[in-house]
Amino acid sequence: MAKTRVGFVGCGGIAEAHLGPLSQRDDVDLVGFTDVNEERLSVVQDKYGAEGSETFTNASDMFGALALDAAYFCLPPFAHGDELLAIERGIPFFVEKPVNLYVEQAEEIAAAARENDVMSAIGYMNRYRAGIQRVRGMLRSDPGIMAYGGWIGGTPRGSGGSGIGAWWPVKSRSGGQFHEQVTHTVDVVLWLFGVPVEIHAYAAMGLNRDTAPQYDIEDAMVVNMRFANNAVANLWSSCSSNGGGGGVTLNVYANDVTALFTGWEHSVRILTDGGEAVEEIPGEGDIFAIEDDHFIRAVSTGDRSLIQGTYDDGVTAIRVTLAADESFKTGRPVSLA
Ligand SMILES: NC(=O)c1ccc[n+]([C@@H]2O[C@H](COP(=O)([O-])OP(=O)(O)OC[C@H]3O[C@@H](n4cnc5c(N)ncnc54)[C@H](O)[C@@H]3O)[C@@H](O)[C@H]2O)c1
């Protein structure tokens, strides 16, 4: 069996969430690793590298040296752009969310992928969950009317970077919690409801008394969305809730169906008949392995229908989260119609 030769650009925390399951597969060889941090390179090569695998400190060298069948980009939001190296060689590529901090660069990458007809996948792993798929199916005949949800947690403590310094609490590097983290909830809502036509946001700033070094992101945001059929959503972020009691939530209400998602794993209780009927679908703990399985099989068979979210879907999500930024800064609703 011909193995799929995979290269990674960015070898930090989320890269390991993919490298673990990929390294267990007998149809994949992890042949190339790129990171600006050489310590990370030796860690991941030792743990996951195929025989003869190579490491690089810039992506251009890796794409020049290796014949790859697929590439993963697991970079902080500010550090993208090298996807073009894969696209110009026709190499299918997977990008972790959010695809970018800059819409213009993301649109350039998306246009290149379309022009060159290169397969892409985006790391919105919740799209592969049985519970999300089930609710999406139910909403086809009973469209969602209202959703609310988000991510609430305490001050980010880790450096969020393996040698590149903190990036998560730094607005110019991560884009803030709504852009970087609540993007998962935004993507689910977009997948269930479609793309909003209008967005309005408020942000709380300067209230978190217990910040980490370099912290300059919003302490909290609330974001309202209106959809073309006048359905509405209210999504939020907070990273100043150091008292505890936060978590991940998404509640979706349609005429006949209520879906209550809880936790990172998006376990769901689906209510119908006024709450008389309850269906429970637990979230999958091994969702990265499931997501990777779809991408690798799509690459090896050429069957793009296996992929539930493409690079274009990633661009749509950042247009929404960055519109929320624009709205709270200007104090005005932003039209996406
Ligand atoms: N799908 C998920 O649930 C999930 C979970 C965590 C992180 N993520 C996303 O994955 C991305 C990376 O997050 P992370 O937690 O792995 O961060 P990280 O800081 O742990 O790792 C990022 C790695 O990229 C490297 N890097 C930075 N600039 C580079 C460049 N120009 N070329 C090559 N390497 C470079 C860093 O040295 C670091 O090793 C972020 O966009 C984040 O939002 C997704």
The ligand as a Gaussian input file, in Angstrom:
#p B3LYP/6-31G(d) Opt

LIG

0 1
 N       -8.763000      22.625000      16.779000
 C       -8.526000      22.920000      18.054000
 O       -9.295000      22.589000      18.944000
 C       -7.292000      23.683000      18.412000
 C       -6.737000      23.544000      19.693000
 C       -5.579000      24.273000      19.997000
 C       -5.031000      25.119000      19.049000
 N       -5.626000      25.256000      17.816000
 C       -5.114000      26.212000      16.827000
 O       -3.889000      25.749000      16.297000
 C       -3.046000      26.858000      16.043000
 C       -1.735000      26.629000      16.776000
 O       -1.993000      26.520000      18.161000
 P       -1.039000      25.718000      19.153000
 O       -1.806000      25.558000      20.418000
 O       -0.499000      24.517000      18.492000
 O        0.120000      26.784000      19.376000
 P        1.608000      26.509000      19.861000
 O        2.161000      27.821000      20.241000
 O        1.626000      25.385000      20.836000
 O        2.319000      25.981000      18.533000
 C        2.537000      26.787000      17.401000
 C        3.861000      26.366000      16.793000
 O        4.052000      27.107000      15.587000
 C        5.434000      27.482000      15.539000
 N        5.579000      28.601000      14.614000
 C        5.256000      29.896000      14.805000
 N        5.481000      30.612000      13.682000
 C        5.957000      29.748000      12.766000
 C        6.350000      29.861000      11.407000
 N        6.286000      31.031000      10.755000
 N        6.798000      28.746000      10.770000
 C        6.858000      27.561000      11.408000
 N        6.493000      27.384000      12.694000
 C        6.038000      28.453000      13.368000
 C        5.799000      27.784000      16.976000
 O        7.189000      27.768000      17.215000
 C        5.049000      26.683000      17.716000
 O        5.837000      25.529000      17.892000
 C       -3.785000      28.106000      16.523000
 O       -4.413000      28.749000      15.434000
 C       -4.842000      27.564000      17.449000
 O       -6.023000      28.326000      17.462000
 C       -6.710000      24.523000      17.480000

